[in-house]
C-alpha cells in the first residue's frame, strides 16, 4: 500500500473564541516527511492551528475539515490521532525519573515493563541522553529536559510530531545547537515535523516550507528563500527578516509608482555624497540619523525625503559615515520588490 502523500491537511478551518476569530478560514497541506513551520507573532493563530491538528481544540461548525494521513480526523479525540506534541514548558512529570517520563506513553497503552524500558533506552540514546535514565527532570539542564520531552513524544512512533515553541525557553547558543539537532533527528527518523515559532531566523533555517500567520490567516506559504526574496505583503516583508517599505513620494521618485515596495537593508549601498552610481542602480541622498555596530555588520538609519531607511553594511567594508553626515544610497532596480499593502 502506497504511503499517503499528505500527512496533514486543513481545509477552510476556523476557530473562534468569543468575538475573536483566532483561526480564520485557513487551508494548507503538509507533505509526508516535510519540516513545516508556522511562523507569526503572538496571537496570530499559529498555536491554535497546532492545537486543532492535535485535537486539543475543535474547529467551528461549518465546512472546515482536518485530515491526518488523508483521513478525516476532524471529530477524533487527541488520543486517537497519530500525532504527538512537544511543548515549550516540556510538560515532564517532576516526580518521575527520565526513564519513567519517556516510557509513560507505552505504559498507558499497556506495553510490558521490559519492552517499555528497552524502547525508552533506545530513544534516550537517540537524543544523546543514554545513562540519564535514573535522574529526575529537576536534575537536568533546559536542553536535556527538552531532549527528554522529544524522546517521550517519539516513543509511540507518531507519523506527525507537533512542536509548539519547543526552544523558546533556551538561551541563544543552546537554541542554535538544538535547532541543528532537531534537523538531524528529523532526517534520521523521516517523520513529519510541524513546528510553531515566532522566531523568523529559526523558521528560515530549519524548514522546508513556512506558513506566515497574521490575524488568524496565512499571509504567505512558501519556501524560506522565496519568503525572504519575494515577500508577498508588507507584513511578510517586515516580519520575515525586516525590510524597508518604500511608499508614496519616495516610491514615485524612484520608480514612478506609489508602491509599496520592500527593500532589504543589505541591498542598499552607502557612499559619499559625490560617489557615482553603477549601471542599473538608483540613487538617493539622505542624512545619517543613527549608527550601530552588530558584529558582522554596521547598521545605519538614514533619512531620505522624510522616510527612515535601514542600511546594513558588512563590517569588512570600509565605510565611515558619521551622524548627521549627508550620504548617497544606491540600490539595484531589481532590489525593489512590489508587495501588497495588507496585513499591517
C-alpha positions as CSV (number, residue, x, y, z in Angstrom):
1,X,0.0,0.0,0.0
2,X,1.4,3.4,-1.0
3,X,2.3,5.9,1.7
4,X,0.0,8.9,1.9
5,X,1.3,12.0,0.1
6,X,-0.2,14.3,2.7
7,X,0.5,13.9,6.4
8,X,-1.8,16.8,7.5
9,X,-4.3,18.9,5.6
10,X,-6.6,21.7,6.8
11,X,-9.5,22.7,4.6
12,X,-11.3,26.0,5.4
13,X,-10.7,25.6,9.1
14,X,-11.8,28.4,11.6
15,X,-11.7,28.7,15.3
16,X,-13.5,31.4,17.2
17,X,-13.2,32.3,20.9
18,X,-16.0,34.7,21.8
19,X,-15.6,37.6,19.4
20,X,-12.0,36.7,18.5
21,X,-11.5,34.7,15.3
22,X,-8.2,33.1,16.2
23,X,-8.1,31.0,13.0
24,X,-9.9,32.4,10.0
25,X,-10.7,30.1,7.1
26,X,-7.2,28.5,7.0
27,X,-6.3,25.9,4.4
28,X,-2.9,24.2,3.8
29,X,-1.4,20.8,3.2
30,X,1.8,19.3,4.8
31,X,3.5,16.6,2.8
32,X,4.6,13.4,4.5
33,X,8.2,13.8,5.8
34,X,8.2,17.6,5.5
35,X,9.5,20.0,8.0
36,X,6.7,22.6,8.0
37,X,6.8,25.7,10.2
38,X,4.0,28.1,11.2
39,X,5.5,31.5,11.9
40,X,3.9,34.6,13.3
41,X,3.7,37.0,16.2
42,X,1.7,36.2,19.4
43,X,-2.0,36.0,18.8
44,X,-1.6,35.3,15.0
45,X,-3.3,31.9,15.1
46,X,-0.3,29.6,14.7
47,X,-0.6,27.8,18.1
48,X,-4.3,27.5,17.8
49,X,-3.8,25.8,14.4
50,X,-1.4,23.4,16.1
51,X,-3.9,22.6,18.8
52,X,-6.5,22.0,16.2
53,X,-4.3,19.4,14.5
54,X,-3.5,17.8,17.8
55,X,-7.2,17.6,18.7
56,X,-6.9,19.9,21.8
57,X,-9.3,22.4,20.1
58,X,-12.2,21.7,17.8
59,X,-12.9,23.8,14.7
60,X,-16.0,25.9,14.4
61,X,-19.1,24.2,12.9
62,X,-19.1,24.6,9.1
63,X,-17.2,23.3,6.1
64,X,-13.8,23.1,7.9
65,X,-12.0,19.7,7.9
66,X,-8.8,18.3,9.4
67,X,-7.3,15.4,7.6
68,X,-4.5,13.2,9.0
69,X,-2.8,10.8,6.6
70,X,-5.6,11.7,4.2
71,X,-8.3,10.5,6.5
72,X,-10.9,12.8,8.1
73,X,-9.8,13.4,11.8
74,X,-12.0,16.5,12.5
75,X,-14.0,14.8,15.2
76,X,-11.3,12.4,16.6
77,X,-10.2,12.9,20.2
78,X,-6.4,13.6,20.7
79,X,-5.6,10.0,21.8
80,X,-6.9,8.6,18.5
81,X,-4.7,10.8,16.4
82,X,-1.4,9.6,15.2
83,X,0.4,12.7,16.4
84,X,2.4,13.7,19.5
85,X,3.2,17.2,20.8
86,X,6.3,18.7,22.3
87,X,5.5,21.9,24.4
88,X,7.7,24.8,25.3
89,X,7.5,24.0,29.0
90,X,8.4,20.3,28.3
91,X,5.4,19.1,30.5
92,X,7.5,16.5,32.2
93,X,6.4,14.8,35.4
94,X,8.8,16.1,38.1
95,X,8.3,13.2,40.4
96,X,9.2,10.6,37.7
97,X,12.7,9.6,36.5
98,X,13.8,10.3,33.0
99,X,13.2,6.7,32.1
100,X,9.7,6.8,33.6
101,X,8.8,10.0,31.8
102,X,9.9,8.7,28.4
103,X,8.1,5.3,28.9
104,X,4.8,7.0,30.1
105,X,3.1,6.6,26.8
106,X,3.7,2.9,26.3
107,X,2.8,2.4,29.9
108,X,-0.6,3.9,29.3
109,X,-1.0,1.7,26.3
110,X,-0.4,-1.4,28.4
111,X,3.1,-2.3,27.0
112,X,5.0,-4.7,29.2
113,X,7.6,-3.2,31.5
114,X,10.6,-4.9,29.9
115,X,9.6,-3.6,26.4
116,X,8.9,-0.1,27.8
117,X,12.4,0.0,29.3
118,X,14.0,-1.2,26.1
119,X,12.3,1.4,23.9
120,X,12.9,4.2,26.4
121,X,16.6,3.3,26.4
122,X,16.7,3.4,22.6
123,X,15.0,6.8,22.4
124,X,17.3,8.3,25.1
125,X,20.3,7.1,23.2
126,X,18.8,8.6,20.0
127,X,18.6,12.0,21.7
128,X,22.0,11.8,23.4
129,X,20.9,11.0,26.9
130,X,22.0,7.4,27.4
131,X,22.9,7.0,31.1
132,X,20.4,9.6,32.3
133,X,17.6,7.2,33.0
134,X,17.6,7.5,36.8
135,X,17.7,11.3,37.0
136,X,14.7,13.5,37.8
137,X,13.8,16.4,35.5
138,X,14.9,18.9,38.2
139,X,18.4,17.5,37.9
140,X,18.7,18.3,34.2
141,X,19.5,21.4,32.2
142,X,16.9,23.0,29.9
143,X,18.4,21.4,26.9
144,X,18.4,18.0,28.5
145,X,14.8,18.4,29.6
146,X,13.9,19.3,26.0
147,X,15.6,16.1,24.8
148,X,13.6,14.1,27.3
149,X,10.4,15.7,26.1
150,X,11.4,14.8,22.5
151,X,12.1,11.2,23.4
152,X,8.8,10.9,25.2
153,X,6.9,12.3,22.2
154,X,8.8,9.9,19.8
155,X,8.5,6.7,21.7
156,X,5.0,5.9,20.4
157,X,6.3,6.3,16.8
158,X,3.9,9.1,15.7
159,X,3.6,9.8,12.0
160,X,3.5,13.5,12.8
161,X,5.4,15.4,15.5
162,X,3.9,18.8,16.6
163,X,6.4,21.2,18.2
164,X,5.0,24.3,20.0
165,X,7.8,26.8,20.5
166,X,9.9,24.0,21.9
167,X,13.2,26.0,22.1
168,X,11.7,29.3,23.3
169,X,12.9,28.9,26.9
170,X,16.5,28.1,25.9
171,X,19.4,30.6,25.7
172,X,20.7,31.6,22.2
173,X,23.7,29.2,22.0
174,X,21.7,26.2,23.2
175,X,18.8,27.1,21.0
176,X,21.0,27.1,17.9
177,X,22.5,23.7,19.0
178,X,19.0,22.2,19.4
179,X,17.9,23.6,16.0
180,X,20.7,21.6,14.4
181,X,19.9,18.5,16.5
182,X,16.2,18.7,15.6
183,X,17.0,18.9,11.9
184,X,19.4,15.9,12.1
185,X,16.8,13.9,14.1
186,X,14.1,14.7,11.6
187,X,16.3,13.5,8.7
188,X,17.2,10.3,10.6
189,X,13.6,9.4,11.5
190,X,11.9,10.6,8.3
191,X,8.7,11.7,10.1
192,X,6.7,14.9,9.6
193,X,7.5,17.8,11.8
194,X,5.1,20.7,12.2
195,X,6.8,23.5,14.1
196,X,5.4,26.6,15.7
197,X,7.7,29.6,16.3
198,X,7.7,33.4,16.5
199,X,11.4,33.4,15.6
200,X,11.8,34.1,11.9
201,X,15.5,33.1,11.9
202,X,14.6,29.7,13.4
203,X,11.8,29.1,10.8
204,X,14.0,30.1,7.9
205,X,17.0,27.9,8.9
206,X,15.1,24.7,9.7
207,X,12.1,24.5,7.4
208,X,11.2,23.1,4.0
209,X,8.2,25.5,3.9
210,X,6.9,28.2,6.2
211,X,3.4,29.5,6.6
212,X,3.4,33.1,7.8
213,X,0.4,33.8,10.1
214,X,-1.2,37.2,10.8
215,X,-4.5,37.9,12.4
216,X,-5.7,34.3,12.1
217,X,-4.9,34.0,8.4
218,X,-1.9,32.8,6.3
219,X,-0.3,35.8,4.6
220,X,2.1,33.7,2.6
221,X,3.1,30.0,2.4
222,X,6.4,29.4,0.7
223,X,10.0,28.1,0.9
224,X,12.3,30.1,3.2
225,X,14.3,31.5,0.3
226,X,11.2,32.8,-1.5
227,X,9.7,34.2,1.7
228,X,12.8,36.3,2.1
229,X,13.5,37.2,-1.6
230,X,9.9,37.5,-2.8
231,X,7.6,38.6,0.2
232,X,4.0,38.9,-0.9
233,X,2.8,41.5,1.5
234,X,4.1,44.4,3.6
235,X,3.6,42.3,6.8
236,X,5.7,39.4,5.5
237,X,8.4,41.7,4.2
238,X,8.7,43.4,7.6
239,X,8.2,40.3,9.8
240,X,10.5,37.9,7.9
241,X,14.0,39.4,8.0
242,X,13.0,43.0,8.3
243,X,12.7,45.3,5.2
244,X,12.4,48.9,4.4
245,X,8.9,49.7,3.0
246,X,9.1,52.3,0.3
247,X,5.8,54.2,-0.4
248,X,4.4,57.4,-1.6
249,X,6.6,60.2,-2.8
250,X,9.9,58.3,-2.4
251,X,8.5,55.3,-4.3
252,X,7.3,57.7,-7.1
253,X,10.7,59.3,-7.2
254,X,12.5,56.0,-7.6
255,X,10.1,54.0,-9.7
256,X,7.3,56.3,-11.0
257,X,4.8,54.2,-8.9
258,X,3.3,54.8,-5.4
259,X,4.4,51.4,-4.1
260,X,4.6,49.8,-1.6
261,X,8.0,48.2,-2.3
262,X,10.1,46.1,0.0
263,X,13.8,46.8,0.2
264,X,16.2,44.7,2.3
265,X,18.7,46.7,4.3
266,X,21.7,44.7,2.9
267,X,20.7,45.5,-0.7
268,X,21.4,49.2,-0.2
269,X,25.0,50.5,-0.8
270,X,26.1,53.5,1.2
271,X,28.5,56.0,-0.4
272,X,29.7,59.6,-0.1
273,X,27.5,62.4,-1.5
274,X,29.6,62.7,-4.6
275,X,30.0,58.9,-5.4
276,X,28.9,57.6,-8.8
277,X,26.1,55.1,-9.3
278,X,26.8,51.9,-11.0
279,X,24.8,50.6,-14.0
280,X,21.2,49.7,-13.1
281,X,21.4,51.4,-9.7
282,X,19.1,54.1,-8.4
283,X,20.4,56.7,-6.1
284,X,19.0,58.9,-3.3
285,X,20.6,61.5,-1.0
286,X,19.9,61.3,2.8
287,X,21.2,62.2,6.2
288,X,22.6,59.7,8.8
289,X,20.4,59.6,11.9
290,X,21.9,56.7,13.7
291,X,24.8,54.2,13.6
292,X,25.1,50.9,15.5
293,X,27.5,48.0,15.4
294,X,26.2,44.4,15.1
295,X,29.3,42.4,14.8
296,X,29.0,41.2,11.2
297,X,27.6,44.5,10.1
298,X,27.2,48.2,10.8
299,X,23.6,49.4,10.8
300,X,22.8,52.9,9.6
301,X,19.5,54.7,9.8
302,X,19.3,57.2,7.0
303,X,16.6,59.8,6.4
304,X,15.6,60.2,2.8
305,X,12.8,62.6,1.9
306,X,11.4,62.3,5.4
307,X,11.4,58.5,5.3
308,X,13.8,56.4,7.5
309,X,15.7,53.7,5.7
310,X,17.8,51.0,7.4
311,X,21.1,50.1,5.7
312,X,23.3,47.1,6.6
313,X,26.9,47.3,5.7
314,X,29.3,44.3,6.2
315,X,31.9,45.2,8.9
316,X,34.6,44.1,6.4
317,X,33.8,47.0,4.2
318,X,35.4,50.4,5.0
319,X,32.5,52.8,5.4
320,X,32.9,55.7,7.8
321,X,29.7,57.6,7.6
322,X,29.1,59.7,10.7
323,X,26.0,61.0,12.4
324,X,24.3,64.0,10.6
325,X,26.5,63.4,7.6
326,X,24.9,63.6,4.1
327,X,25.4,60.4,2.2
328,X,24.1,58.8,-1.0
329,X,22.3,55.5,-1.0
330,X,22.5,53.2,-4.1
331,X,20.0,50.4,-4.8
332,X,19.8,48.0,-7.7
333,X,16.5,48.3,-9.5
334,X,15.9,44.6,-9.0
335,X,16.1,45.0,-5.3
336,X,12.8,46.9,-5.1
337,X,10.1,44.2,-4.6
338,X,6.5,45.1,-5.2
339,X,4.3,43.9,-2.3
340,X,0.6,44.0,-1.4
341,X,-0.4,46.7,1.1
342,X,-2.1,44.5,3.7
343,X,-1.6,42.7,6.9
344,X,-0.2,45.7,8.8
